[in-house]
Amino acid sequence: MTTKSETHIHILGICGSFMGGLAVIAKQAGFKVTGCDEGVYPPMSLQLESMGIDLVEGWGVDQLALEPDLYVIGNVVSRGNPLMEEILDRNLPYTSGPQWLYQSVLATKWVLAVAGTHGKTTTTAMLATILDSAGLNPSFLVGGVPVDFGFSSRLTESNFFVIEADEYDTAFFDKRSKFLHYHPRTLILNNLEYDHADIFPNLEAIETQFHHLIRTVPNSGAIIINQTSEALNRMIQRGCWSEIIPYGVTEHWAHQSTDSGDRVDILNNLQLQGTYKPEFFGGHNLDNALAALLAAQHCGVPIEIGLRALENFCGVRRRLELRGEVNNIKVYDDFAHHPTAIQSTIMAVKQREPEARILAVFEPRSNSMKMGHHNESLPASLDTADLVYCYTAGLDWHATELFSPLGDKVSLFDDISMMIRTIVNSALPGDFILIMSNGGFQNIHEKVIELLGSKVN
């Protein structure tokens, strides 16, 4: 019988946030792990190499000489990929990342999954932090890097595994959402809106995938659901076989700021359950925190212990992360790439710093954005900002016409260098430069900070 230490898996698409996290977990579980990807670059490449995971650049068929026991396929791989075509031609064993994760790790764990259009990464990190503070030492896989841990995934001996549950498809040969492989006992449903226009024709199609997820939760499990979401409420009406723990409305679990405004009360049916003073800000993050508290409570963690953990929660990189400050000009980085997330992020900063000007810097990079599926709500989502700078290269629609309702406050650029110079020349002491993209955005954050520094000097 082959042992884990003798079993070799080769991961195609290893540098994605999910597959990279999976690779670390496989290594910690005792498997021999190698992988390949196109554009192998830091920080994921460095994280994997530090774990002793050998990386190959590209999709060359010479990788078959590694002779792994199993190929684990990421959803970045499609038909026509030369390595994948050779794997198929030779009838070599392969599986998807989510399927491998369930069969090799999750099947023996109490899985706590966090699903929804927005807030998955932050909520997952919050939940892992709470369980860790309670001494439960959870395993986790997050789609970002929680500052409290410094890495995106880990495997422990704990019975609990916290995972960010993405609705994107599993692989080219399995078009179900990834989260259908996880079989959670505790499930958070944060919200549900239309996204991923490249794979879902409409919101109803996404609701169907979410309802398939509902069907995998056991009767003894629990679903923590945000009742302010019409789509989630509609979806749950299709049928539910598990305990429902609703939040977001006053007759159930809710949060409210204290009269002084510096603390937050947690209420259940208007009865005070606890209070805390979070370092993070924004109403959306208070929703995320409440969901994490309730999921942890389902595992036996008292609300009070969860609140104390959240007071020390340091956030997730690229989620309203302060990247630098020059001459009292703060530069923030955020992963927002959907109109609702963009508006929530801007409003969070406005509520925290009502006197500050917000310079919103945005890259419409997601497939849905590039295809124009969010055009109807995109201008309004940016309207609260004082100045807007939008990078327009590669779009399938005309930005000038779309953003005309914003008037003189918006500036459009297809040249990143010109964009950076304009932002820096406009910035004044006390401003917040809020950079939003779900990609690297050509390292604009560091370039803005560097140019601000040279302007001061």
C-alpha positions in Angstrom: 0.0 0.0 0.0 1.4 3.4 -1.0 1.8 5.8 1.9 1.3 9.6 1.8 5.1 10.2 1.9 5.5 8.0 -1.2 2.5 9.5 -3.1 3.5 12.2 -5.5 1.0 14.7 -6.8 1.8 17.2 -9.6 -0.4 20.3 -9.5 -1.3 22.1 -12.7 -2.0 25.8 -12.0 -0.2 25.8 -8.7 0.3 29.5 -8.3 -3.4 30.4 -7.9 -4.5 31.4 -4.4 -6.6 28.2 -4.0 -4.2 25.8 -5.6 -1.2 27.3 -3.9 -2.9 26.9 -0.6 -3.9 23.3 -1.5 -0.2 22.6 -2.3 0.9 23.7 1.1 -1.8 21.6 2.8 -0.7 18.5 0.7 2.9 19.0 1.7 2.0 19.3 5.4 -0.2 16.2 5.0 2.9 14.2 3.9 2.5 14.1 0.1 5.4 14.7 -2.3 4.3 17.8 -4.1 5.5 19.5 -7.4 3.6 21.8 -9.7 3.6 24.0 -12.7 2.0 27.3 -13.9 2.3 30.0 -16.4 4.0 33.1 -15.0 5.5 31.6 -11.8 6.2 34.7 -9.7 6.3 36.0 -6.1 4.8 35.9 -3.5 3.2 32.6 -4.2 6.3 31.1 -5.8 8.4 32.1 -2.8 5.9 30.6 -0.4 5.8 27.3 -2.3 9.6 27.1 -2.6 10.0 27.8 1.1 7.9 24.7 1.6 10.3 22.6 -0.6 7.8 22.4 -3.4 9.5 22.3 -6.8 7.9 24.6 -9.5 8.1 24.3 -13.3 7.4 27.2 -15.5 4.8 26.6 -18.2 3.0 23.5 -19.6 5.7 21.5 -21.2 5.0 17.8 -21.8 8.4 17.0 -20.5 6.9 17.3 -17.0 5.5 13.8 -17.6 9.0 12.5 -16.8 8.3 13.4 -13.2 5.9 10.4 -13.2 3.6 11.6 -10.4 1.0 9.2 -9.0 -1.7 11.8 -9.7 -2.2 15.1 -11.6 -4.3 17.7 -9.7 -5.8 20.1 -12.1 -6.6 23.8 -11.4 -9.5 25.6 -13.2 -7.0 27.8 -15.0 -6.2 24.7 -17.2 -8.4 24.3 -20.3 -8.6 21.9 -23.2 -5.8 22.7 -25.6 -3.2 23.0 -22.8 -0.4 20.8 -24.2 0.4 19.1 -20.9 -3.3 18.4 -20.2 -3.8 17.0 -23.7 -0.9 14.6 -23.2 -2.3 13.5 -19.8 -5.6 12.7 -21.5 -4.0 11.0 -24.5 -2.0 8.7 -22.2 -5.0 8.1 -19.9 -3.0 9.2 -16.8 -4.8 9.7 -13.5 -6.0 13.2 -12.7 -8.5 14.9 -10.5 -9.6 18.5 -9.6 -8.2 20.5 -6.8 -11.5 20.6 -4.8 -12.1 16.9 -5.3 -8.6 16.0 -4.1 -8.9 18.3 -1.1 -12.1 16.6 0.0 -11.0 13.0 -0.5 -7.5 13.5 1.1 -8.3 16.0 3.9 -11.8 17.3 4.4 -13.6 14.0 4.6 -12.4 13.5 8.1 -12.9 17.1 9.3 -15.7 19.3 10.7 -15.7 21.7 7.7 -16.7 25.4 8.3 -17.3 26.9 4.8 -17.8 30.6 4.0 -19.7 31.4 0.8 -21.1 34.5 -0.8 -20.4 37.1 -3.4 -18.5 39.4 -1.1 -16.5 39.2 2.1 -15.6 35.5 1.9 -11.9 36.0 2.5 -12.3 38.4 5.4 -15.0 36.3 7.1 -12.9 33.1 6.6 -9.9 34.8 8.2 -12.1 36.1 11.1 -13.5 32.6 11.7 -10.0 31.0 11.7 -8.8 33.7 14.1 -11.7 33.1 16.5 -11.3 29.3 16.6 -7.5 29.7 17.0 -8.0 32.1 19.9 -10.4 29.6 21.5 -7.6 27.0 21.4 -9.1 24.8 18.7 -6.1 25.2 16.4 -8.0 24.9 13.1 -6.7 24.0 9.7 -7.7 26.6 7.1 -7.5 27.6 3.5 -8.1 31.3 2.8 -8.1 33.1 -0.6 -5.8 35.8 0.9 -3.2 36.1 3.6 -4.6 36.8 7.1 -2.2 39.2 8.8 -2.6 37.3 12.1 -1.2 34.1 10.6 1.1 35.4 7.8 0.1 32.6 5.4 -3.0 31.6 3.5 -3.3 27.9 4.5 -2.2 25.3 7.1 -3.0 21.8 8.1 -3.2 20.8 11.8 -4.4 17.8 13.8 -7.5 19.7 14.8 -10.9 18.3 13.8 -11.9 21.8 12.5 -11.1 23.0 9.0 -12.2 26.6 7.9 -12.3 27.1 4.1 -13.3 30.0 1.8 -16.0 28.4 -0.4 -15.9 29.8 -3.9 -18.7 29.5 -6.4 -16.4 29.6 -9.4 -16.3 26.3 -11.4 -14.1 23.4 -10.4 -12.2 22.4 -13.5 -12.7 22.2 -17.3 -14.1 18.7 -16.8 -16.3 19.6 -13.8 -18.4 22.8 -14.2 -20.0 22.6 -10.8 -19.0 25.3 -8.3 -15.9 24.4 -6.2 -17.8 24.6 -3.0 -19.9 21.6 -3.8 -16.9 19.4 -3.0 -16.4 20.6 0.6 -19.5 19.1 2.4 -19.6 21.6 5.2 -21.2 21.0 8.6 -21.2 24.7 9.3 -22.0 27.0 6.4 -21.9 30.8 6.2 -23.9 32.5 3.4 -22.8 36.2 3.5 -24.7 37.5 0.5 -25.5 36.7 -3.1 -25.4 38.9 -6.2 -24.7 38.4 -9.9 -21.1 37.9 -10.7 -18.8 35.7 -12.8 -20.6 36.5 -16.1 -18.1 34.4 -18.0 -19.6 31.2 -16.5 -23.0 32.1 -15.2 -25.7 33.4 -17.5 -27.8 35.0 -14.8 -28.3 35.2 -11.0 -30.7 32.3 -11.0 -27.9 30.0 -12.3 -25.8 31.1 -9.3 -28.7 30.5 -6.9 -29.0 27.0 -8.2 -25.4 26.3 -7.4 -25.8 27.7 -3.9 -28.9 25.6 -3.4 -26.9 22.5 -4.4 -24.5 23.6 -1.6 -27.4 23.8 0.8 -28.3 20.2 -0.1 -24.8 19.0 1.1 -25.2 20.3 4.6 -26.3 17.6 7.1 -29.4 17.7 9.2 -27.1 18.2 12.3 -25.3 21.1 10.6 -26.1 24.8 10.6 -26.5 27.5 7.9 -25.7 31.0 9.0 -27.5 33.2 6.6 -27.7 37.0 6.0 -31.4 37.7 5.9 -30.9 41.1 4.2 -30.1 39.3 1.0 -33.2 38.8 -1.2 -31.4 36.2 -3.3 -30.4 34.1 -0.3 -33.9 34.2 1.1 -35.3 33.2 -2.3 -32.8 30.4 -2.6 -33.4 29.0 0.8 -37.1 28.8 0.0 -36.3 26.0 -2.5 -35.7 23.8 0.5 -33.4 23.5 3.5 -32.8 20.4 5.7 -30.4 22.0 8.4 -30.7 24.4 11.2 -30.9 28.0 10.0 -29.2 30.7 12.1 -30.3 34.1 10.6 -28.6 37.4 11.1 -28.8 40.9 9.9 -32.3 41.8 11.1 -33.3 43.0 14.5 -35.6 40.1 15.4 -32.6 37.7 15.1 -28.9 38.3 15.4 -27.7 41.8 14.6 -25.1 44.4 15.5 -25.4 48.1 16.3 -22.9 50.8 17.3 -23.1 52.1 20.9 -24.2 55.6 21.6 -20.5 56.7 21.9 -19.8 55.1 18.5 -16.6 53.5 19.5 -17.9 50.1 20.3 -20.3 47.6 18.7 -23.1 45.7 20.5 -24.1 42.2 19.5 -27.8 41.5 19.9 -30.1 38.5 19.6 -33.7 39.4 19.4 -32.8 42.8 20.8 -31.1 41.3 23.9 -27.4 42.2 24.4 -25.1 39.3 24.0 -21.8 41.1 24.1 -19.8 44.2 23.0 -16.5 44.8 21.4 -14.2 47.5 20.0 -13.0 46.4 16.5 -9.9 47.8 14.8 -11.4 47.1 11.4 -14.1 49.4 10.0 -17.1 49.4 7.7 -20.6 48.0 8.1 -19.9 45.1 5.7 -17.0 44.0 8.0 -19.3 44.1 11.0 -21.6 41.8 9.1 -18.7 39.5 8.3 -17.7 39.5 12.0 -21.2 38.6 13.2 -21.3 35.7 10.8 -18.0 34.4 12.0 -19.1 34.7 15.6 -22.2 32.6 14.9 -20.2 30.0 13.0 -17.7 29.7 15.8 -20.6 29.5 18.3 -21.9 26.5 16.4 -18.6 24.8 17.2 -19.0 25.6 20.9 -17.1 28.8 21.1 -18.9 31.3 23.3 -19.7 34.7 21.8 -17.6 36.5 24.4 -14.4 34.6 23.5 -15.1 35.4 19.8 -15.5 39.1 20.5 -12.2 39.2 22.4 -10.5 37.6 19.4 -12.1 40.0 16.9 -10.8 43.0 19.0 -7.3 41.8 18.0 -8.1 40.8 14.4 -5.6 42.5 12.1 -7.3 41.9 8.8 -6.3 40.4 5.5 -3.7 41.6 3.1 -5.4 43.5 0.2 -8.6 44.0 2.1 -8.5 47.7 3.0 -4.8 47.3 3.7 -2.8 50.4 4.4 0.2 50.1 2.1 1.9 53.3 3.0 1.6 56.9 4.2 3.5 59.9 2.8 3.0 63.5 3.9 -0.3 62.5 5.6 -1.6 60.9 2.4 -2.6 57.3 3.1 -2.5 54.7 0.3 -4.9 51.8 0.7 -5.2 48.6 -1.3 -8.5 46.7 -1.6 -9.6 43.6 -3.6 -13.0 45.2 -4.5 -14.1 44.3 -8.0 -17.9 44.3 -7.9 -20.0 47.5 -7.6 -21.4 46.5 -4.2 -18.0 45.8 -2.8 -16.6 49.0 -4.3 -19.4 51.1 -2.8 -19.1 49.4 0.6 -15.3 50.0 0.7 -15.7 53.7 -0.1 -18.4 54.1 2.4 -16.4 52.3 5.1 -13.6 54.9 4.6 -16.0 57.8 4.5 -17.6 56.7 7.8 -14.2 56.3 9.5 -12.7 59.5 8.1 -15.6 61.8 7.2 -13.5 64.9 6.6 -11.0 63.2 4.3 -11.1 63.3 0.5 -11.2 59.8 -1.1 -9.3 59.4 -4.4 -10.7 56.2 -5.8 -8.4 54.4 -8.2 -10.1 51.5 -10.0 -9.2 48.8 -12.5 -12.2 47.0 -14.0 -10.3 43.7 -14.3 -12.7 40.8 -13.6 -14.2 39.0 -16.5 -17.7 40.4 -15.5 -16.4 43.9 -15.5 -14.5 43.6 -18.8 -17.6 42.2 -20.4 -19.7 45.2 -19.2 -22.1 43.2 -17.0 -21.9 45.6 -14.1 -22.1 48.8 -16.2 -25.5 49.7 -14.9 -24.4 50.0 -11.3 -20.7 50.8 -11.6 -20.9 54.7 -11.9 -23.1 55.0 -8.8 -20.8 52.7 -6.8 -18.0 55.2 -7.3 -20.1 58.4 -6.8 -19.3 58.7 -3.1 -15.6 59.2 -3.9 -14.3 62.7 -4.2 -12.2 61.9 -7.3 -12.2 58.8 -9.5 -9.4 57.4 -11.6 -10.3 54.5 -13.8 -7.9 52.3 -15.9 -9.6 51.5 -19.1 -7.2 49.4 -21.2 -8.7 46.1 -22.5 -12.4 46.9 -21.9 -15.2 45.8 -24.1 -17.2 49.0 -23.6 -16.7 52.8 -23.9 -15.8 54.2 -20.5 -16.2 57.9 -21.5 -20.0 57.5 -22.1 -20.5 55.2 -19.0 -18.8 57.5 -16.5 -20.3 60.7 -17.9 -22.7 61.0 -14.9 -19.7 61.5 -12.6 -18.8 64.6 -14.5 -15.4 66.3 -13.8 -14.6 64.1 -10.8 -13.7 61.1 -13.0 -10.5 60.7 -15.1 -9.9 57.9 -17.5 -6.5 56.4 -18.5 -5.2 53.7 -20.7 -1.6 54.6 -19.7 -0.6 53.5 -16.2 2.3 56.0 -15.9 0.1 59.0 -16.8 -2.5 57.7 -14.4 0.1 57.6 -11.5 1.4 61.0 -12.2 -2.1 62.5 -12.3 -3.1 60.8 -9.0 0.0 62.0 -7.2 -0.3 65.6 -8.6 -3.9 65.7 -7.3 -3.3 64.3 -3.9 -3.2 66.6 -0.9 -2.3 66.0 2.8 -5.2 64.3 4.6 -6.3 62.4 1.4 -7.0 58.7 1.2 -5.9 57.1 -2.1 -8.0 54.0 -2.3 -6.8 51.5 -5.0 -9.2 48.8 -6.0 -8.5 45.8 -8.2 -8.6 42.0 -8.1 -5.1 41.8 -9.7 -1.7 43.2 -9.3 -2.6 46.5 -11.1 1.0 46.8 -12.4 2.2 47.4 -8.8 0.5 50.8 -8.9 0.5 51.0 -5.1 4.2 51.1 -4.7 4.7 53.4 -7.7 2.2 55.9 -6.2 3.9 55.8 -2.8 7.4 56.2 -4.4 6.3 59.2 -6.5 4.6 60.8 -3.5 7.9 60.4 -1.6 9.8 62.1 -4.4 7.3 64.9 -4.5 7.8 65.6 -0.8 11.6 65.5 -1.2 
